[in-house]
Amino acid sequence: MVSGQGRYPLTKVDVFLNDQFVGSSNPPAVSGFLHAERHGPVNEYNTLKAVGYDAVFNKGEAVGTLRLQFR
């Protein structure tokens, strides 16, 4: 789940895995569409970035590390 705080409601979120575009969510409910194996090579530690846009096209982003354990 993605949420934002601001004067205007969050309307769209673009998601990137290791700088590769994964997809957009509109309305912003990101859960369920990230399948790492479909988006190029992944490592144990990966960069996950979400870029959010509000109703008047202001933009903000959050970047984090996604750790995957391979079995």
Backbone hydrogen bonds, N-H to C=O, Kabsch-Sander energy under -0.5 kcal/mol:
donor,donor_aa,acceptor,acceptor_aa,energy
2,V,28,P,-0.8
11,T,53,Y,-2.9
12,K,53,Y,-1.6
13,V,25,S,-1.9
14,D,51,V,-2.8
15,V,23,G,-2.7
16,F,49,K,-2.7
17,L,20,Q,-2.6
18,N,16,F,-0.5
18,N,47,T,-3.1
20,Q,17,L,-1.5
22,V,15,V,-3.3
23,G,15,V,-1.3
25,S,13,V,-2.3
29,A,27,P,-2.0
33,F,30,V,-1.4
35,H,33,F,-0.8
36,A,34,L,-0.5
38,R,35,H,-2.3
39,H,36,A,-1.8
46,N,66,L,-2.1
48,L,46,N,-0.5
48,L,64,G,-2.8
49,K,16,F,-2.6
50,A,62,A,-2.6
51,V,14,D,-2.9
52,G,50,A,-0.6
52,G,60,G,-3.0
53,Y,12,K,-2.6
54,D,58,N,-1.9
55,A,9,P,-1.4
57,F,54,D,-2.1
60,G,52,G,-2.1
62,A,50,A,-2.3
64,G,48,L,-2.7
66,L,46,N,-3.3
67,R,65,T,-0.6
68,L,44,E,-2.9
68,L,66,L,-0.5
70,F,68,L,-0.6
